[in-house]
Amino acid sequence: MRWWDIDPVLELERELFPEDAWSRGMFWSELAHSRGPEATRRYYVAVTGDRIVGYAGLAALGDQGDVQTIAVARDQWGTGLGGRLLTGLLRAATAFECGEVLLECRVDNARAQKLYERFGFEAIGFRRGYYQPGNVDAVVMRLPDPAAAVPVGQPPEPLPEPESEPGREPVSGPVQGTDPHG
């Protein structure tokens, strides 16, 4: 994800998370920490044609990664895109040398929970009223070894750094990288 992706990402964010959508400032703040030698974030967008159909982000703090966001356009549900985005995040966590990855997921989002469970995440607790203003609880999930969770046939090395120009790749290929929800 790059700065020029923020507006289309915001459109998808508001469509998918109308009650608790991230703000433009939140995405800018995340991207500010995604470049250079001190980077602690990695964000990806998935693009079909000229349309962003998904995005995902990871924060790395010491040896712990935290999935900040994963979102997939409704017309892309069931295509495996969520899994490809999560794979990208786990590859980034491995590159950041994270020994574990955590995330929060709405308790009413069974689809996302099943995706995380397929990758080996386990529920470890709850955060009451985490998603506001709807006061929806979050299940906290943990993956103890992100490198081991990368699907067979997909090497754990990090995705290449993003291009300096806004080039795009189709989602049938690799997810496009850049250095923000779950």
Beta strands, then each sheet from edge to edge (+ up, - down):
strand 1: 41-48
strand 2: 51-61
strand 3: 64-72
strand 4: 100-106
strand 5: 122-131
strand 6: 136-143
strand 7: 176-178
sheet 1: 5+ 6- 4+ 3+ 2- 1+ 7-
end
